[in-house]
């Protein structure tokens, strides 16, 4: 679903994406009119340097964000430190030599963060031509089930398979694991059919 102005009822409202090609074919949820719109440009995925403080030590890690995504002090995000992923809270944002309270990812030179207790679950979501990195904080014992739908980064996703930290990939519908054992979740946006 995307929110755009319908050329027929002239209202900005939700539209269902029926088909993706060079253009999107969409249907207005208000009047039912089907029309075409230009495909919005895909946002670039950036890797930003992040200093993560964990109790008595700090390490240089990285955070993946979309270029036009905003980050603010106090945000809870995921930082990758080699093979580990930590849930972190943003405590400082550097844009060049300045410290700011909020910035677009494309402007950020360094994020200062501190580790928080929850685990962060990483997901790679296939959206047709691109793969979207999404993150969600969870308690270590929260369950994730293959074939079920969850909200990640504000988007509804359906899990197709789960790579475990200490084991194989689980693909069978109904199989489950807990958040602390997840290396990465793979899936697709709810409402789209899995290809392949």
N, C-alpha and C positions, 0 to 999 in steps of 0.2 A: 504494500500500500504506500502511495505517496500522496502528498497534499499539494494540489495545484488548482488554478482557476479553471473551471469548466467553460468552454466556449459557448455552450448552449444555455445553461442556467446562470452563468456569470458569477457563480459563487465559488469561493475557495473551499474545497472540500476533498475528502479522501477519494482516491482513485485506485482501483485494483489494476495491477499490471498484468495484462493478458499475454503479452508476448514481447520478448526482447530481441531486437535485431539492431540495425543501424539507427532505427527509431524505436520508441516504446509504443506499443498499442495498449491503451488504457481505457477503463470503463468508469464513468462517474457513479459514485455510490448514491447520489441524490436523484439524478434523472435517468440513469441507465445508459446515457449516450456513450458510444464507443468512438474514440478519436486517437490520432497519432500525435506524439510530442517528440521533440529532439531528445536524444539520450543525454542525461546530465553527465558532465565529465567525472571520471573516477578520481578520487583524491589520492595523492601520493602517500605512501607509507614511509615515515621517517624513523630513524633510529637516533634517539637523543641520549647524550651522556647523563647518567644519574649517579650521584654519590649516595650510597645507602649506609646509614648508621644502624648497626645491629649491636645493641647493648654497649660493649666497650670498644668495638672496632668499627671502622668504616671501610667500604670497598667501592671501587669504581665499577658500575654496572651499566645497563642500558634499558631504555623504555621505548617500545614501539607505539607510535601514534600517527593518526592521519594528519597531514599537513595543515588542514583547516580546522582541526579540533582545538578547542581551548582547554587550558589547564589552569587551575587556581590553587592557591594555598589551601591546605586542608583536604584536597582531593585524595581519594584512595585509589591507587593504580597498581599495576604489576611491574616489577623490575626484574630483568633477567641478569643473573650473575653466574656466568658460565652455564652449568647445567641446572642450576637451581632457579626457581622463580619465587620471589618474595612479594607478599602484600606490603605495600609501603604507603605512608602518608606524606604528601608534599609539604615540606617545611620551608623551602626557599626556591625561588625561580629567578635564574639569571638570564637577562637578555643583554648580551655584550657585557659591559662593565656595570650595568644597573641591576638592582634587585626590584622585582615588581610583584604585585599580588596576583596578577592574571595575565596570560599571554596566549597567543596562538602557537601551536607546536612548531611551526616553521620559523618563529622568531627566537625560540628558546635555545640558549647555548649549553646550559647545565641545569639540571633539577637536583635540589638537595632534598633528601627524604630520610625517613626513619622507618624501620621495620615495625609491622604490627602483627598481632597474634594470628589472625585468620590466614588461611592459605589462599593463594590465587590460582584459579584454574584457567589455563589457556585453551582457546578454541581456534581452529582454522575453519572458516566457513566458506564453502564454495558458492559463488554467486553467479555462475555462468562462465564469464571470461576471467574473473579475478578471484583471488582468495583473500578474505578479510580476516585480520587478526582481531579476536575479541578476548576480553578478560572478565572474569567475575570472581569476586571474593566469596568464600564459603567457609563454613566451619569444617575442620578436618574430617569429621564423621558424616558430613552431608553426602547423600547418595546421588549418583548419576546413573541413569538407565538408558541403554541403547534403544532407540526408537521413540523415546519420550521427548517432550518439548520443554525447553527452559528459556528464561530470559537472560541473555548475556549482553552486557554493554547496551542495554535498552532495546535489544532486538530479540524477537522470538526465533529460536533455532530448534531444529530437530536433530538429535544425535544419530549419526550413521555408524560411527565406531569410536573406540576409546583406546589410546595407547597408554599402557601402564608404565610407571617408573621402574617397576621391578618385575616385569613380565611381558606377556605377548600383547598383541592388539586384540581387543574383544569386539566382535562384530555381530553376534547373534542377538536378535531382538529380544528384549527382556533381561539380558545379562546386565549386571550392575557392579559398581565399585564405589569406594568412598573417595572424597575429594583429595585427601592426602596421598592417595596412590596414583592419581591421574598425572601423566606427563603432558598429554594434549588430547583434547576432544576434537573430533572431526564431524562436520555436519553441514547442513544447508539451511537457508532461511525458511521459516515456516511459510507454507503457502506455495513453495516452489517444489517441483518434483525432482527427486534425486535422479541424476543422469548416470548411466553406466552401471 
